[in-house]
Amino acid sequence: ISDVWTSQNGSSASVTVFVSPQPVEATDDAFWDQFWADTATSVQDVFALVPAAEIRAVREESPSNLATLCYKAVEKLVQGAESGCHTEKERQIVLNCCRLLTRILPYIFEDPDWRGFFWSTVPGAGRGGGDEDDENARPLAESLLLAVADLLFCPDFTVQSHRRSTVDTAEDIHSIDSCEYIWEAGVGFAHSPQPNYIHDLNRTELLKLLLTCFSEAMYLPPSSDSSNANPWVQFFCSTENRHALPLFTSLLNVVCAYDPVGYGIPYNHLLFSDYREPLVEEAAQVLIVTLDYDSSTSSSPTVDGTTTGTAMDDVDPPGPDNLFVNYLSRIHREEDFQFILKGVARLLSNPLVQTYLPNSAKKIQFHQELLVLFWKLCDFNKKFLFFVLKSSDVLDILVPILYFLNDARADQSRVGLMHIGVFILLLLSGERNFGVRLNKPYSVRVPMDIPVFTGTHADLLIIVFHKIITSGHQRLQPLFDCLLTIVVNVSPYLKSLSMVAANKLLHLLEAFSTTWFLFSAVQNHHLVFFLLEVFNNIIQYQFDGNSNLVYAVIRKRNVFHQLANLPTDSQSIQKGLQRKKKTPEPISRTNSQDGVSMEGSRPAAPAEPGTLKTSLVATPGIDKLTEKSQVSEDGTMRSLEPESLQPSPEGNPPSAVSDGEPWSGEASHPRRDRRRLSSASSSGQWTPTPDWVMSWKSKLPLQTIMRLLQVLVPQVEKICIDKGLTDESEILKFLQHGTLVGLLPVPHPILIRKYQANSGTAMWFRTYMWGVIYLRNVDPPIWYDTDVKLFEIQRV
């Protein structure tokens, strides 16, 4: 391994000693020092000069030498943290050790026999100090993490020194209050330190090492066992780390304060290097990994937001013992929320910023990490979620998410991005305010390849969802349930849909209610139930402003009549399934209304050949992802017990129908009646039966729409005959002034399906997050070609 150093030191013998089975004594400082002293290398140099094969060879053939190397490198970091790194030489040694450990750690994690090594104490390797026993009681991992934490607040190395005097009175690293050295103004800190690119570079290297320590999680297969906590993260985010609060604050503020466009000078990113961006990326990645916490298994941290204490209270903090999660859950000042939301929205919108000069603004690449961070903020801090929904700034989060969803829909390598975008919208849609906010007119024109329309943010959402369903790739099917659940959740609040969006909803109903689609999979009919619920909500609660939708329903009335008269005999079922083979899939049929796409848009492109992607665990079905809440007249919600959802006299669908199994078709508790009603043939292939079709056809909630058609169709036809009309505008004018008060069935209660945390989604987020981090760290490629177990790496 020491080739890099031997070429400079001339003692080529050492490389053979290192790989040979002969152990080198830990006390042989001359030998070990050549690994980190006197050489100015970059982390890229270390990766190039220390090949994977050599690390593995040492691990197999000279285990004691590898152990000593790790131990000595950690010892150097601890010494650097103790001394405060006042000399250039000490800083160089610390950075070299940092780079070497970043290179070696993944090869220690990939071997199960080595995984416990950092959690063992190294016997007989004291540093000759008086408190030897005390020090040696600390596992190597803990010494390493505490040293890195100290080094991240080391004056003149990673933070600006507050003293303006000579080295003699240099600050004692143990007496400084690191809260005074937070890296950036923002949450809980008002002072913005002078930017110093050397400090940024040093912080970035230390954070890279920290992330590598945490990455042990990548080498364990996915498991739903929530006790499977990451020991590195657990220790680093515990009270043992005296810098936990200032470090959490520094990471959060550095991310949220970052402005990639700089001072707004076009092309400025081409003129000088931005040292902040690598730090911001690294900070975002470390932050989301430290917040990897399964909130479903614990009392969720201050969900009601009643805790009034500050993070610095002496009392035991409520909620989890992960201090980062704890601090996040306790942010409560409006100005802090404003700072975070503005920062996240600014960064998410950055890739959309279109200027007259192409490439004039710097494009950030870490939007996936930002989406995970935003998810964590909303999931762990309900006050933040309510703040987001209270302001129309939520639309500054919505529009970029819809842009990413639309842009990634044809690209199999970005299926994880599609999922997280949809999860965030599902979480937001569980709150009434989100639906209300969607009525704001959509005037910003983000270039997307969707039809041009004039309308609201709700129209934008529906048009993008339609595009995903009709022109996305096959692997997005599991998301259809989620997409339609979001539309159902917001539908009672949508004041006026545009004609384009209304036609999109009816096109989906038409596609999903063809006989072959309904009969070809056990859960396909759920999509029809969701869409009918959308129409019912709008007709019952927002009839007045929605003449476009009512007109579209009247024009496509045959779809509803066909559903009401769906054949249930065996022969028709077989005939319906036969049709599948002959006809092309109707879902991909484009509507004649699509017309022109927005200016400046490019169609969603599939991944370049050779693109790497990481696999994801399956997501839970919509019934596991959500719980039903009923909205009462005063707007409050109460959670519904599953058994209270019996079909009402009007025949509204019970929960079992609209919230079915996950798309994989494997329910954890297959319902007994479902097994009785659908026969499984010997090949294990599911086949539809007349009883099965009857079981859900009888519950289709068509009463409201049939009544509407019964009243309005004759009136519309009469106008057309009387006035010889072929013009839509007259009919729309008539519908705008019409009313159905007293003619429709009693309005059904509004049901909202709210996202609920569960260990299935916690595991999904873990695999997604580490997959993103794996693929994004290419320079240097920290984990490439190591044997990761959490996900598989595939080439597109």
C-alpha positions in Angstrom: 0.0 0.0 0.0 2.8 2.4 0.7 3.9 2.7 -2.9 2.8 6.3 -2.9 5.2 7.1 -0.1 8.1 4.8 -0.9 8.6 6.5 -4.2 9.4 9.6 -2.3 11.1 8.1 0.7 13.1 5.6 -1.3 12.6 2.7 1.1 10.8 0.4 -1.3 11.2 -2.5 1.2 8.3 -1.3 3.3 5.6 -2.2 0.8 6.6 -5.9 0.9 6.8 -5.8 4.6 3.3 -4.3 4.7 1.7 -7.0 2.5 3.9 -9.8 3.9 2.6 -11.8 6.9 5.3 -10.3 9.1 3.6 -7.9 11.5 5.1 -4.5 11.8 5.3 -3.2 15.4 2.9 -0.4 16.3 5.9 1.3 17.9 7.8 1.5 14.6 6.9 5.2 14.0 9.4 5.6 11.2 7.5 2.9 9.2 4.0 4.2 9.9 4.7 7.8 9.6 5.6 7.4 5.9 1.8 6.9 5.3 0.8 10.4 6.4 3.8 12.6 7.0 5.7 15.0 4.6 3.4 14.3 1.5 0.9 16.7 0.1 -1.6 14.3 -1.6 -5.2 14.8 -2.6 -7.9 12.3 -1.8 -8.0 11.4 -5.5 -4.2 10.6 -5.3 -4.8 8.3 -2.4 -7.5 6.4 -4.3 -5.3 6.1 -7.4 -2.3 5.0 -5.5 -4.0 2.5 -3.1 -5.7 0.0 -5.4 -8.6 -2.1 -4.1 -6.7 -5.4 -4.8 -3.9 -4.3 -2.5 -6.2 -3.4 0.4 -7.9 -6.8 0.1 -4.6 -8.5 0.0 -3.4 -6.9 3.2 -6.7 -7.6 4.8 -6.4 -11.4 4.0 -2.6 -11.9 4.3 -1.4 -9.3 6.9 -4.5 -8.6 9.1 -2.4 -7.3 12.0 -0.7 -4.7 9.7 -4.1 -3.5 8.5 -5.3 -3.3 12.0 -2.2 -1.3 13.1 -2.6 1.0 10.1 -6.2 1.8 11.1 -5.3 2.2 14.7 -2.3 4.5 14.0 -4.3 6.6 11.6 -7.1 7.1 14.2 -4.4 7.9 16.8 -3.1 10.7 14.5 -6.6 12.1 14.2 -7.0 12.0 18.0 -3.7 13.7 18.5 -4.5 16.4 15.9 -7.8 17.0 17.7 -6.1 17.2 21.1 -3.4 19.7 19.9 -5.8 21.8 17.8 -3.7 21.4 14.6 -1.8 24.7 14.9 1.0 23.9 12.4 0.7 23.3 8.7 2.4 19.9 9.2 -0.2 18.7 11.7 -3.0 19.7 9.4 -1.4 17.8 6.5 -1.1 14.7 8.7 -4.7 14.9 9.8 -5.9 15.3 6.1 -3.7 12.4 4.9 -5.1 10.1 7.7 -8.5 11.3 6.8 -8.1 10.3 3.1 -6.4 7.0 3.9 -9.3 6.0 6.3 -11.9 7.1 3.7 -10.2 4.7 1.2 -9.8 1.7 3.6 -13.1 1.7 5.6 -15.4 0.3 2.9 -13.0 -2.7 2.6 -13.3 -3.3 6.3 -17.1 -3.1 6.2 -17.5 -5.5 3.3 -15.8 -8.3 5.3 -18.2 -9.6 8.0 -15.1 -10.8 10.1 -13.7 -7.3 10.2 -17.0 -5.4 10.8 -16.6 -5.5 14.6 -12.9 -4.4 14.5 -13.6 -0.7 15.0 -15.9 -1.5 17.9 -13.2 -3.3 19.8 -10.6 -1.7 22.0 -7.0 -2.0 21.0 -5.2 -3.7 23.9 -1.7 -2.6 24.9 -1.6 0.3 22.5 -1.8 3.1 25.0 -0.3 6.4 24.1 1.8 6.5 27.3 -0.4 9.1 29.0 -1.4 8.7 32.6 -5.1 8.0 31.8 -4.2 5.0 29.6 -6.8 2.6 30.9 -9.5 5.2 30.7 -8.6 6.0 27.1 -8.3 2.4 26.1 -11.8 1.6 27.3 -13.1 3.5 24.2 -13.7 1.5 21.1 -11.7 2.7 18.1 -14.9 3.8 16.3 -15.8 6.2 19.2 -12.3 7.7 19.3 -12.5 8.3 15.6 -15.9 9.9 15.6 -15.1 12.2 18.6 -11.9 13.3 16.9 -13.6 14.1 13.7 -16.3 16.1 15.6 -13.5 18.1 17.4 -11.7 18.7 14.2 -14.8 20.1 12.6 -14.6 23.0 15.1 -10.9 23.5 15.1 -9.9 27.2 14.9 -7.9 28.1 11.8 -8.3 24.6 10.4 -12.1 24.3 9.9 -13.4 27.5 11.6 -12.3 31.1 11.8 -10.3 31.8 15.0 -11.9 34.3 17.3 -8.5 35.3 18.7 -6.5 37.9 17.0 -3.1 37.1 18.6 -0.1 34.9 18.3 0.1 31.1 18.5 1.1 31.3 22.1 -2.4 32.2 23.2 -4.1 29.9 20.7 -7.5 28.6 21.8 -7.5 25.4 23.8 -9.6 23.0 21.8 -11.3 21.7 25.0 -12.3 25.1 26.4 -13.9 26.5 23.2 -17.7 26.6 23.0 -18.3 25.3 19.6 -21.7 26.9 19.5 -19.9 30.2 18.9 -18.3 28.6 15.8 -21.4 27.5 13.9 -20.4 27.6 10.2 -23.3 29.7 8.8 -26.0 32.0 10.0 -29.6 30.7 10.0 -31.4 28.5 12.5 -30.4 29.6 16.0 -27.3 31.5 14.9 -27.3 35.1 13.6 -23.6 35.7 12.8 -22.4 34.9 9.3 -18.7 34.0 9.3 -16.3 35.3 6.6 -16.2 32.6 3.8 -12.9 30.8 3.7 -12.4 28.3 1.0 -9.6 26.4 2.8 -11.9 25.8 5.7 -14.6 24.7 3.3 -12.2 22.2 1.7 -11.0 20.8 5.1 -14.6 20.5 6.3 -15.6 18.6 3.1 -12.8 16.1 3.6 -13.8 15.4 7.3 -17.4 15.1 6.3 -16.5 12.6 3.6 -14.7 10.5 6.2 -17.8 10.8 8.5 -20.1 9.7 5.7 -17.7 6.7 5.0 -17.9 5.7 8.7 -21.7 5.8 8.5 -21.8 3.7 5.3 -21.4 0.4 7.2 -25.2 0.3 6.6 -24.6 -0.3 2.9 -22.9 -3.7 3.7 -25.9 -5.2 5.5 -28.9 -6.6 3.5 -32.2 -4.7 3.8 -34.2 -5.9 6.9 -37.5 -4.6 8.3 -36.1 -5.0 11.8 -36.0 -1.5 13.1 -33.6 -2.4 15.9 -31.1 -2.6 13.2 -29.8 0.9 14.0 -26.5 2.1 12.6 -24.0 2.1 15.6 -21.8 4.8 14.0 -24.8 7.2 13.6 -26.2 6.2 17.0 -22.9 7.1 18.8 -22.3 10.3 16.8 -25.8 11.7 17.4 -25.7 10.8 21.1 -24.9 13.0 24.1 -21.4 11.6 24.0 -20.7 14.0 21.2 -20.4 17.5 22.7 -20.6 19.1 19.3 -23.9 17.5 18.3 -25.9 20.7 18.5 -23.5 23.1 16.7 -22.7 20.5 14.1 -26.4 19.8 13.4 -27.0 23.6 13.1 -23.9 24.1 10.9 -25.0 21.4 8.5 -28.6 22.6 8.2 -27.6 26.2 7.9 -24.9 25.6 5.3 -27.4 23.7 3.1 -30.3 26.1 3.5 -28.2 29.3 3.1 -26.5 28.1 -0.1 -27.3 30.2 -3.2 -25.8 28.5 -6.3 -26.5 31.5 -8.5 -24.1 33.6 -6.4 -24.4 37.3 -7.0 -26.5 36.8 -10.1 -23.7 37.3 -12.5 -24.3 35.1 -15.5 -21.6 32.5 -16.1 -19.9 33.3 -12.8 -19.6 29.6 -12.1 -17.4 29.3 -15.2 -15.0 32.0 -14.0 -14.2 30.7 -10.5 -14.6 27.5 -8.7 -17.3 27.3 -6.1 -15.8 25.7 -2.9 -19.1 25.9 -1.2 -21.0 23.5 -3.4 -19.0 20.3 -2.5 -19.3 21.2 1.1 -23.1 21.7 0.8 -23.5 18.4 -1.0 -21.5 16.6 1.6 -23.4 18.4 4.4 -26.8 17.4 2.9 -25.7 13.8 2.7 -24.3 13.6 6.2 -27.5 15.3 7.5 -30.0 12.9 5.8 -27.9 9.9 7.0 -27.9 11.1 10.6 -31.7 11.6 10.4 -32.3 8.0 9.3 -34.6 7.1 12.1 -37.8 4.9 12.0 -40.4 7.2 13.6 -43.1 4.5 13.4 -41.5 2.4 16.1 -41.2 5.1 18.7 -43.3 7.7 20.2 -43.0 10.2 17.4 -40.9 13.2 18.6 -43.3 16.0 19.7 -45.8 15.4 17.0 -48.3 17.8 18.6 -45.5 20.3 19.0 -46.3 20.9 22.6 -42.8 20.9 23.9 -41.8 24.5 24.6 -38.3 23.8 25.9 -35.3 24.7 23.9 -32.7 22.2 22.7 -30.4 23.4 25.5 -32.6 22.4 28.4 -31.1 20.4 31.3 -34.1 18.1 31.5 -34.0 14.8 29.5 -35.0 15.7 26.0 -38.3 14.1 24.9 -38.4 11.8 21.8 -35.6 9.8 20.4 -32.1 9.6 21.8 -30.8 10.6 18.3 -30.0 14.2 19.1 -30.1 15.3 15.4 -33.7 14.0 15.1 -34.4 15.5 18.4 -33.1 19.0 17.5 -34.9 18.8 14.2 -38.2 18.0 15.8 -37.9 21.0 18.2 -37.2 23.8 15.8 -40.3 26.1 16.3 -39.6 29.7 15.5 -41.4 31.1 12.5 -38.2 32.8 11.2 -36.3 29.5 11.3 -39.0 27.8 9.4 -39.0 30.6 6.8 -35.3 30.3 6.4 -35.4 26.5 5.9 -38.4 26.6 3.5 -37.0 29.4 1.4 -33.6 27.7 1.2 -35.0 24.3 0.2 -37.4 25.9 -2.3 -34.6 28.0 -3.8 -32.3 24.9 -4.3 -35.1 22.7 -5.6 -36.1 25.3 -8.2 -32.5 25.8 -9.3 -32.6 23.2 -12.1 -35.8 24.8 -13.4 -34.3 28.3 -13.6 -34.4 29.1 -17.3 -32.5 32.2 -18.4 -32.0 33.7 -21.9 -28.4 32.5 -21.7 -28.1 28.7 -21.7 -26.0 27.3 -18.9 -25.6 30.8 -17.4 -26.7 29.7 -14.0 -25.0 26.9 -12.0 -27.1 23.7 -11.9 -27.0 21.9 -8.6 -27.1 18.0 -8.7 -28.2 17.2 -5.2 -32.0 17.7 -5.5 -32.6 14.0 -4.4 -30.8 14.6 -1.1 -32.9 17.8 -0.7 -36.1 15.9 -1.2 -35.1 13.4 1.5 -34.2 16.3 3.8 -37.6 18.0 3.1 -39.4 14.7 3.8 -37.5 14.3 7.1 -38.4 17.9 8.2 -42.1 17.3 7.5 -42.1 13.8 9.1 -40.3 14.7 12.3 -41.5 18.3 12.8 -45.3 18.6 12.5 -45.0 22.4 13.2 -42.8 22.7 10.1 -45.4 20.8 8.1 -48.2 23.1 9.2 -46.0 26.2 8.5 -45.3 24.9 5.0 -49.0 24.4 4.3 -50.0 27.7 5.8 -48.1 29.7 3.3 -48.4 29.6 -0.5 -44.7 28.9 -0.5 -45.7 25.2 -0.5 -46.3 25.8 -4.2 -42.6 26.6 -4.6 -41.9 23.0 -3.4 -44.8 21.5 -5.5 -43.8 22.9 -8.9 -40.2 21.6 -8.8 -41.4 18.2 -7.6 -43.9 18.1 -10.5 -41.1 19.1 -12.9 -38.8 16.3 -11.6 -41.6 13.7 -11.8 -42.5 14.8 -15.4 -38.8 14.9 -16.4 -37.9 11.5 -14.9 -41.0 9.5 -16.0 -39.3 7.8 -19.0 -36.0 7.0 -17.1 -35.9 3.7 -15.3 -32.7 4.8 -13.5 -34.7 7.5 -11.7 -37.6 5.4 -10.4 -36.5 6.3 -6.8 -36.8 10.0 -7.5 -40.4 9.3 -8.8 -41.2 7.5 -5.6 -39.9 10.2 -3.2 -41.7 13.0 -5.1 -45.0 11.1 -4.9 -44.5 10.3 -1.2 -44.0 14.0 -0.4 -47.1 14.9 -2.3 -49.0 12.1 -0.5 -47.9 13.5 2.9 -48.9 17.0 2.0 -52.2 16.0 0.4 -53.3 14.6 3.8 -53.8 18.2 5.0 -56.8 20.3 3.9 -54.6 23.4 3.4 -52.7 21.7 0.6 -55.9 21.2 -1.5 -56.9 24.8 -0.8 -53.5 26.2 -1.9 -53.8 24.4 -5.2 -56.5 26.8 -6.3 -53.8 29.5 -6.8 -53.5 30.4 -10.5 -50.4 28.8 -12.2 -48.6 31.7 -13.9 -44.9 30.8 -13.7 -44.2 28.9 -16.9 -41.7 26.2 -16.1 -40.8 24.4 -19.4 -42.4 21.0 -19.3 -43.6 18.8 -22.1 -47.3 19.0 -21.1 -50.2 20.6 -22.9 -50.4 24.4 -22.7 -53.3 25.3 -20.3 -54.7 28.3 -18.4 -55.6 27.4 -14.9 -54.4 26.6 -11.4 -51.7 24.6 -9.7 -54.4 21.8 -9.3 -54.6 21.6 -13.1 -50.8 21.4 -13.4 -50.8 18.5 -10.8 -53.6 16.5 -12.7 -52.0 17.1 -16.1 -48.6 15.9 -14.9 -50.1 12.9 -13.1 -52.0 12.0 -16.3 -48.7 12.2 -18.3 -46.9 9.9 -15.8 -49.7 7.3 -16.0 -50.0 7.4 -19.8 -46.4 7.8 -20.9 -44.2 6.6 -18.0 -42.4 3.3 -18.0 -43.8 0.0 -16.8 -42.1 0.1 -13.3 -44.2 3.1 -12.3 -47.4 1.1 -12.1 -47.1 0.6 -8.3 -47.4 4.4 -8.0 -50.8 4.7 -9.7 -52.6 4.0 -6.5 -50.6 6.8 -4.8 -51.1 9.3 -7.6 -54.8 8.8 -7.6 -55.0 8.9 -3.7 -53.4 12.3 -3.9 -56.0 13.5 -6.4 -58.8 12.1 -4.2 -57.4 13.8 -1.1 -57.3 17.3 -2.7 -60.5 16.9 -4.8 -63.1 18.3 -2.3 -61.2 21.6 -2.3 -60.7 22.2 -6.1 -62.8 25.2 -7.0 -62.5 25.1 -10.8 -60.7 22.7 -13.0 -59.6 23.7 -16.5 -61.1 21.9 -19.5 -57.7 20.3 -20.2 -57.4 18.8 -16.7 -61.1 17.7 -16.7 -60.5 15.8 -20.0 -57.4 14.2 -18.5 -59.4 12.8 -15.6 -62.1 11.4 -17.9 -59.4 9.9 -20.2 -58.0 8.0 -17.2 -61.4 6.7 -16.2 -62.0 5.6 -19.8 -58.7 3.8 -19.9 -59.0 2.2 -16.5 -62.6 1.0 -17.0 -62.1 -1.0 -20.2 -63.1 -4.6 -19.5 -59.7 -6.1 -20.2 -58.0 -3.7 -17.8 -60.6 -4.3 -15.0 -60.4 -8.1 -15.4 -56.6 -8.5 -15.9 -55.4 -8.0 -12.3 -57.0 -8.4 -8.9 -56.5 -4.8 -7.9 -57.1 -2.8 -11.1 -60.7 -1.9 -10.2 -59.4 0.2 -7.3 -58.2 2.8 -9.7 -61.8 3.2 -11.0 -63.0 3.6 -7.4 -60.5 6.3 -6.8 -61.5 8.3 -9.9 -65.2 7.9 -9.1 -64.5 9.3 -5.6 -62.8 12.3 -7.2 -65.8 13.1 -9.4 -68.2 12.6 -6.5 -66.2 14.9 -4.3 -66.1 17.7 -6.9 -69.8 17.3 -7.8 -70.9 17.2 -4.2 -68.6 19.9 -2.7 -67.5 22.1 -5.6 -70.2 21.9 -8.2 -70.6 25.7 -8.7 -67.2 26.4 -10.2 -66.6 23.2 -12.1 -68.7 23.5 -15.2 -65.8 22.2 -17.3 -65.7 18.9 -15.4 -69.5 18.6 -15.5 -69.5 19.2 -19.2 -66.7 16.6 -19.7 -68.8 14.1 -17.6 -71.8 14.7 -19.8 -69.8 14.3 -23.0 -68.3 11.0 -21.8 -71.5 9.7 -20.2 -71.3 6.4 -22.0 -68.2 5.5 -19.9 -70.4 5.7 -16.7 -73.2 3.8 -18.4 -70.8 1.0 -19.4 -69.5 0.7 -15.9 -73.0 0.5 -14.5 -73.8 -2.3 -17.0 -70.5 -4.1 -16.7 -71.0 -7.8 -17.7 -70.4 -10.3 -14.9 -70.9 -13.7 -16.7 -67.9 -16.0 -17.4 -68.2 -15.7 -21.1 -68.1 -11.9 -21.1 -65.1 -12.0 -18.7 -63.2 -14.3 -21.1 -64.2 -12.1 -24.0 -63.0 -9.0 -22.2 -59.6 -10.6 -21.5 -59.3 -11.8 -25.1 -59.6 -8.2 -26.3 -56.4 -7.4 -24.4 -54.4 -9.4 -26.9 -55.9 -7.6 -29.9 -56.0 -4.0 -28.9 -53.1 -1.8 -28.1 -53.0 -0.5 -24.5 -55.6 2.4 -24.4 -53.7 4.1 -21.6 -51.0 5.3 -23.9 -53.5 6.7 -26.4 -53.0 10.5 -26.5 -55.9 12.8 -26.3 -56.7 15.0 -29.3 -56.6 18.0 -26.9 -53.0 17.6 -26.1 -52.0 20.0 -28.8 -48.9 22.1 -28.2 -46.5 21.6 -25.4 -45.1 24.4 -23.3 -42.4 26.5 -24.7 -38.8 25.4 -24.1 -39.8 21.9 -23.0 -37.9 18.8 -23.9 -39.6 15.3 -23.8 -38.6 13.1 -20.9 -35.6 11.1 -22.1 -34.7 7.6 -20.9 -31.3 7.0 -19.2 -28.2 7.0 -21.3 -27.0 3.5 -22.0 -24.5 2.4 -19.4 -26.1 4.5 -16.6 -25.8 2.8 -13.2 -28.8 2.5 -11.0 -29.3 1.0 -7.6 -32.2 -1.3 -6.7 -34.9 -0.4 -4.2 -37.0 -2.5 -1.8 -40.7 -2.7 -2.5 -42.9 0.0 -1.1 -45.9 -0.9 1.0 -49.4 -0.9 -0.6 -51.5 2.2 -0.3 -53.5 0.6 2.5 -50.3 0.2 4.6 -49.1 3.7 3.6 -52.2 5.5 4.7 -54.9 5.6 7.3 -58.3 7.1 6.7 -59.5 10.2 8.4 -63.0 11.7 8.1 -63.3 15.5 7.8 -66.1 16.9 9.9 -68.1 20.0 9.1 -65.8 22.3 11.1 -62.8 21.1 9.1 -61.2 19.0 11.8 -60.3 15.4 11.1 -60.8 12.2 13.1 -59.1 9.0 12.4 -61.5 6.1 11.4 -61.3 2.7 12.8 -61.1 0.2 9.9 -64.3 -1.7 11.0 -66.4 1.5 11.0 -66.0 1.6 7.3 -69.0 -0.6 6.4 -70.7 0.3 3.2 -73.3 3.0 3.8 -76.9 2.7 2.6 -76.0 4.8 -0.5 -73.5 2.1 -1.4 -70.3 4.1 -1.0 -67.3 1.8 -1.3 -65.9 0.3 1.9 -62.2 0.6 2.6 -61.5 -2.9 1.5 -62.4 -2.0 -2.1 -60.6 1.3 -2.5 -57.5 0.4 -0.6 -56.3 -2.9 -1.8 -53.2 -4.9 -1.7 -49.9 -3.6 -2.8 -49.3 -3.8 -6.6 -47.1 -6.8 -6.2 -50.3 -8.6 -5.6 -48.9 -10.0 -2.3 -51.0 -8.9 0.6 -49.6 -9.7 4.0 -53.1 -10.8 5.0 -55.0 -12.0 1.9 -58.7 -11.5 2.6 -60.6 -14.7 2.9 -63.5 -13.7 0.7 -61.1 -12.6 -2.0 -59.6 -16.1 -2.1 -63.1 -17.6 -2.3 -64.3 -15.2 -5.0 -61.3 -15.5 -7.4 -60.1 -18.9 -8.3 -56.4 -19.6 -8.5 -55.4 -22.1 -11.2 -52.8 -24.7 -10.7 -50.1 -22.5 -12.2 -50.7 -20.0 -9.5 -52.2 -17.7 -12.1 -55.1 -15.6 -10.8 -58.3 -15.7 -12.9 -61.3 -13.4 -12.5 -64.7 -15.1 -11.6 -68.3 -13.8 -11.9 -68.6 -13.7 -8.1 -65.4 -11.6 -7.8 -66.6 -9.1 -10.4 -70.0 -8.9 -8.6 -68.4 -8.4 -5.2 -67.0 -5.0 -6.3 -69.3 -4.0 -9.1 -72.2 -3.7 -6.6 -70.2 -1.2 -4.6 -69.3 1.2 -7.5 -70.3 4.7 -6.2 -72.2 5.8 -9.3 -75.4 7.2 -7.7 -74.3 10.8 -7.6 -73.1 10.9 -11.2 -76.1 9.0 -12.6 -78.4 11.5 -10.9 -76.5 14.4 -12.3 -76.7 12.9 -15.8 -80.4 12.1 -15.4 -81.1 15.8 -14.5 -78.7 17.6 -16.8 -78.5 15.6 -20.1 -82.1 16.3 -21.1 -81.6 20.0 -20.4 -78.4 20.2 -22.4 -79.9 18.3 -25.3 -83.0 20.6 -25.3 -80.7 23.7 -25.5 -78.8 22.1 -28.4 -82.1 21.4 -30.3 -83.7 24.7 -29.5 -80.8 26.8 -30.5 -79.3 24.5 -33.0 -76.1 24.7 -31.0 -72.8 23.2 -31.9 -70.9 25.7 -29.7 -69.5 24.5 -26.3 -69.4 28.0 -24.8 -73.2 28.3 -24.7 -73.6 24.9 -23.0 -70.8 25.9 -20.5 -72.6 29.1 -19.8 -75.8 27.2 -19.0 -73.9 24.8 -16.8 -72.2 27.6 -14.9 -75.6 28.9 -13.8 -77.2 25.6 -13.2 -77.6 24.1 -9.7 -78.3 20.6 -8.4 -79.3 21.7 -4.9 -81.8 19.2 -3.5 -81.4 16.9 -6.5 -78.3 15.0 -5.6 -78.0 12.3 -2.9 -77.0 13.5 0.5 -73.3 14.5 0.4 -71.0 11.7 1.6 -68.5 12.5 4.3 -65.1 13.6 3.0 -62.5 10.9 3.5 -58.8 11.7 3.5 -56.2 9.0 3.3 -53.3 10.4 5.4 -49.8 9.0 5.2 -48.7 7.0 8.2 -45.1 6.2 9.1 -44.3 2.5 9.0 -41.1 0.4 9.0 -41.7 -0.6 5.4 -41.3 3.1 4.2 -38.4 3.6 6.7 -36.5 0.7 5.0 -37.4 2.1 1.6 -36.0 5.5 2.5 -32.8 3.9 3.8 -32.1 1.9 0.6 -33.1 4.9 -1.6 -30.9 7.4 0.3 -27.8 5.1 0.4 -28.3 4.3 -3.3 -28.3 8.0 -4.1 -25.2 8.6 -2.0 -23.4 5.6 -3.6 -24.0 6.9 -7.1 -23.3 10.6 -6.4 -19.8 10.0 -4.8 -17.8 9.4 -7.9 -14.9 11.7 -7.3 -13.3 9.9 -5.6 -15.5 6.7 -6.1 -15.7 5.8 -2.4 -17.8 2.6 -2.6 -17.4 1.5 -6.2 -16.4 -2.1 -6.7 -16.9 -3.0 -3.0 -19.4 -5.7 -2.1 -22.5 -3.7 -1.0 -25.5 -5.7 0.3 -28.2 -3.0 0.9 -29.0 -2.8 -2.8 -27.9 -4.2 -6.2 -26.2 -2.1 -8.8 -27.4 -2.5 -12.3 -26.6 -1.0 -15.7 -29.4 0.5 -17.7 
